[in-house]
Amino acid sequence: MSSRTPSSPLARAERLARSPAFRRGGQWWLVTGSGSVLATDPTFTGKLNRFAAAMAAADQAIANIRSQQDDPPTPHPGRQR
């Protein structure tokens, strides 16, 4: 059992950017004004999977760039300043 207790059911779900889609337990759900609807169309859920993977890759690329910007410059051997 996890030591963290989420404050809402969505806290354990993976929200897809600012969309009404979220993945929970390997299934995609769409949030509507009156509740949530399970997405079952394989073409649609496949697109959601690809988009989620692209977003994760973009987030990682941004994190890598930011960490490189935070690192001090490495000295170049043989160069004198």
N, C-alpha and C positions, 0 to 999 in steps of 0.2 A: 504494500500500500504506500502511496506517495505521501511525503510529509507536507506537501502543499495542498491546500484545499481551495479549489477555484471558487470564485464568487458567483459565477454563473455557468450554465451549460456551455456557452460559447467559449469560455476560458479554456476548455479542453479541446476545442475544435480549432481547426486551421482555417482562418478566414482568408479568402482570396482577394487581396488588395482591398479596394473600397467597394467591392461588388456585393451583391446579395447572396453570393455563393460561399459555402463553407464545407470543409471536409471533416467528417467525424467518423471514426471507426472504419476508414477506407471507403466511405460512401459520401457522395456529394448531396448537399441539401441546398435549397433555395429559400431564403427568408422572404416572406410576403407580409403585408400588413395584418393578415389574419392568422399567421402561423408559418410553419415550415413545410416544404414539400420535398420529398425525396426525388432526386434526379435519377432516372433509370435508363434513359436513352444512351446506348453505348457510344454513339458518335459524339453526342454532346458532352458526356462525361470524359471521353478521350480528349476532347478539346480543352476541357477544364484541367485535366491532368497535365497536358502539354503547356498550357498557360501558367499553371502553378510552378512547373519545373523551370520555365523561362524566367519567371519572377524570382525564384530562389537563386538562380544563376546570376541574375542582375544584382540582387541584393549582396551576394557574395563578392561579385566584382567590385561593387562600391565599397564594401568593407575592406577589401584588399587595397584599393587605392587610398582609402583613408588611413589605413595602418602604415602604408608606405610614406604618406605625407607626415605622419607623426614620428617616424624613425629619423634619427639624426643622419646627416649625409655620411656616407662611408668614405674614408680617405682613399685616395688613389695612390698606390705605391709608385715612387719615382717622381711624383709631382711635388714641388716645393711652392709654398705660398709665402 
